[in-house]
Amino acid sequence: MIIFQKIKNVVKREVYFLKVAYKVYRLMNTKEETINEEEAYQSGIIQCSELSFLRELVQKSNVLPGPIIEIGTLFGYSTRKIALWKSSSKKFITVDNYSWNPYAIDKTSHFKLTKRILSPLIKSANVIQINMEKNEFYKKYSGEVPAMVFLDANHSYEETKHDIYWAKRVGAKIICGHDYLQAFQEVKRAVDESGTLAGLQRSLWLLSYGGVANLDSCAQIKEVKE
């Protein structure tokens, strides 16, 4: 009876995982304009209205030396977009410890699913997927000064502030992130205390600090209200 119950639980988990995988793949392959804002918010992905700004920032980073670093991979939605827009020669590192996802699947399954999604990019687009706690990554990073750091991980005040601090400390030329929203007051506070907004497209923010990241047209992008 105990063995039967264990088998039943395993099957139940596998069925649920397959349902999550189907939903994630469907989102990945759905035209951005057909994903409504509520679905994007609940799934933790960038909204269609924010993609043009992110694309501009990636294109700006293409003419700068150094890699693009993304903190917070989730299932790789923004990762795939950035990989598509970056120059083929530019290294792109995406970091996550896979401790959270909106569907509550376990860390191992979350990582494996994301790796499967990103596999073509890892093989052919100079994308490096790192399964590591971000603060550990910060301690170990010894590569080039990043052209761009995109922050979309832990949304607490302390963690967001630390993420921005690290990006500034390593001299990142472009520091940007997601979820500058009333719903994430701690993100807004951390960003506001770390510099001046050089651009804001809905909840996608660009930081200006000490004259860095004043990127001409980026600084002129009109803010879209929540």
C-alpha positions in Angstrom: 0.0 0.0 0.0 2.8 2.4 0.9 4.6 1.6 -2.4 1.4 2.2 -4.4 1.0 5.6 -2.7 4.6 6.5 -3.5 4.1 5.6 -7.2 0.8 7.5 -7.2 2.6 10.6 -5.8 5.4 10.3 -8.4 2.9 10.0 -11.2 1.0 13.0 -9.9 4.1 15.1 -9.8 5.1 14.1 -13.3 1.7 14.9 -14.6 1.7 18.3 -13.0 5.2 19.0 -14.3 4.1 18.2 -17.8 1.2 20.6 -17.4 3.6 23.3 -16.3 6.0 22.6 -19.1 3.1 22.8 -21.7 2.0 26.2 -20.2 5.6 27.6 -20.2 6.3 26.4 -23.8 3.0 27.9 -24.9 3.9 31.2 -23.4 7.4 31.1 -25.0 5.8 30.5 -28.4 2.9 32.9 -28.2 3.0 36.2 -30.0 3.8 38.9 -27.4 0.9 41.1 -28.3 -1.6 38.3 -27.6 -0.4 37.8 -24.0 -2.5 39.9 -21.8 -1.0 41.9 -19.0 -2.5 39.8 -16.2 -1.1 36.6 -17.6 2.3 38.2 -18.1 2.2 39.5 -14.5 1.1 36.2 -13.0 3.8 34.3 -15.0 6.5 36.7 -14.0 7.5 37.7 -17.6 8.1 41.0 -19.3 5.1 42.6 -20.9 4.8 43.3 -24.6 4.8 47.0 -24.0 8.2 46.8 -22.3 10.0 44.7 -25.0 10.9 47.7 -27.3 12.8 49.4 -24.4 14.6 46.2 -23.5 15.5 45.7 -27.2 16.9 49.2 -27.4 19.0 48.7 -24.3 20.4 45.4 -25.7 21.2 47.1 -29.0 23.0 49.9 -27.0 25.0 47.2 -25.2 26.1 45.6 -28.5 28.5 48.5 -29.2 30.0 48.3 -25.7 32.7 45.9 -24.6 31.9 43.1 -22.1 29.1 40.6 -21.6 25.4 41.0 -20.9 24.5 39.6 -17.5 20.9 38.7 -16.5 20.2 38.1 -12.8 16.9 36.1 -12.6 16.4 33.6 -15.5 13.1 32.1 -14.3 12.1 30.1 -17.4 14.1 32.1 -19.9 11.5 34.4 -21.5 13.5 37.6 -21.4 16.7 35.5 -21.8 15.5 34.3 -25.2 14.6 37.9 -26.3 18.0 39.3 -25.2 19.8 36.4 -27.0 17.9 37.2 -30.1 18.8 40.9 -30.0 22.4 40.8 -28.9 25.3 40.5 -31.3 26.3 36.9 -32.0 29.8 37.5 -30.6 28.7 39.0 -27.3 28.7 36.7 -24.3 25.5 36.5 -22.4 25.4 35.1 -18.9 22.1 34.3 -17.2 22.0 33.5 -13.5 19.4 31.9 -11.3 19.2 29.5 -8.3 15.8 28.3 -9.4 14.4 28.7 -5.9 11.1 30.3 -7.0 8.7 30.0 -9.9 5.0 30.9 -10.1 4.0 27.2 -10.5 5.8 25.9 -7.4 7.7 23.1 -9.2 10.8 21.9 -7.4 14.2 23.5 -8.1 15.6 20.5 -10.1 12.6 20.3 -12.4 12.6 24.1 -12.8 16.3 24.1 -13.8 16.0 21.2 -16.2 12.9 22.7 -17.9 14.7 26.1 -18.3 17.9 24.4 -19.6 15.8 22.5 -22.2 14.2 25.8 -23.3 17.6 27.5 -23.5 19.5 24.6 -25.0 19.6 25.9 -28.6 20.9 29.2 -27.4 23.5 27.7 -25.2 24.7 25.6 -28.1 24.8 28.3 -30.8 24.3 31.8 -29.4 27.1 32.3 -26.8 24.6 32.0 -23.9 25.8 30.7 -20.5 23.2 29.4 -18.1 24.5 29.4 -14.5 22.6 27.6 -11.7 23.9 29.5 -8.6 22.7 31.8 -5.9 23.2 35.3 -7.2 25.3 36.6 -4.3 27.6 33.6 -4.7 27.9 34.5 -8.4 28.8 38.1 -7.4 31.6 36.9 -5.1 33.0 34.6 -7.8 32.6 36.8 -10.9 36.0 37.9 -12.3 35.2 38.5 -15.9 35.1 41.6 -18.0 33.2 44.7 -17.0 29.6 44.0 -18.1 28.2 46.0 -21.0 24.7 45.5 -19.4 23.3 44.0 -16.3 19.6 43.2 -16.3 18.1 42.6 -12.8 14.9 40.6 -12.3 15.4 38.3 -9.3 14.5 38.7 -5.6 12.3 41.8 -5.3 13.0 42.6 -1.7 14.5 46.0 -0.9 17.8 44.6 0.5 18.4 42.2 -2.3 17.5 44.6 -5.1 19.8 47.2 -3.5 22.6 44.7 -3.3 22.1 43.7 -6.9 22.4 47.3 -8.0 25.4 47.8 -5.7 27.2 44.9 -7.3 26.4 46.1 -10.8 27.8 49.5 -10.0 30.8 48.1 -8.2 31.9 46.1 -11.2 31.3 49.1 -13.5 28.4 47.9 -15.6 27.7 50.4 -18.3 24.0 49.8 -18.4 22.1 48.8 -15.3 18.4 48.1 -15.8 15.7 45.9 -14.4 12.1 44.9 -14.1 9.1 45.5 -11.9 9.4 49.2 -11.0 5.8 49.0 -9.9 3.5 50.1 -7.0 3.1 46.3 -6.4 6.8 46.1 -5.7 7.5 49.2 -3.6 10.7 47.7 -2.3 12.1 47.5 -5.8 11.1 51.2 -6.5 12.7 52.3 -3.2 16.0 50.4 -3.9 16.2 51.9 -7.5 15.3 55.4 -6.3 18.0 55.3 -3.6 20.7 54.0 -6.0 20.6 56.7 -8.7 18.3 58.6 -11.1 15.9 57.0 -13.5 17.3 57.5 -17.0 14.3 55.7 -18.6 11.2 53.9 -17.6 8.9 51.9 -19.9 6.0 50.7 -17.8 7.9 48.8 -15.2 11.2 48.3 -17.1 13.7 50.7 -15.6 17.1 52.1 -16.6 19.4 53.6 -13.9 21.7 56.6 -14.3 24.5 56.9 -11.8 27.5 59.1 -11.8 27.0 60.0 -15.5 26.9 56.3 -16.5 24.0 55.0 -18.6 22.8 58.5 -19.8 22.2 56.8 -23.2 20.8 59.6 -25.4 17.5 58.3 -26.7 17.1 55.9 -23.7 17.0 58.9 -21.4 14.2 60.4 -23.5 11.9 57.4 -23.5 8.5 58.5 -22.3 7.3 57.0 -19.1 4.3 54.8 -19.4 2.1 55.0 -16.3 1.0 51.9 -14.5 
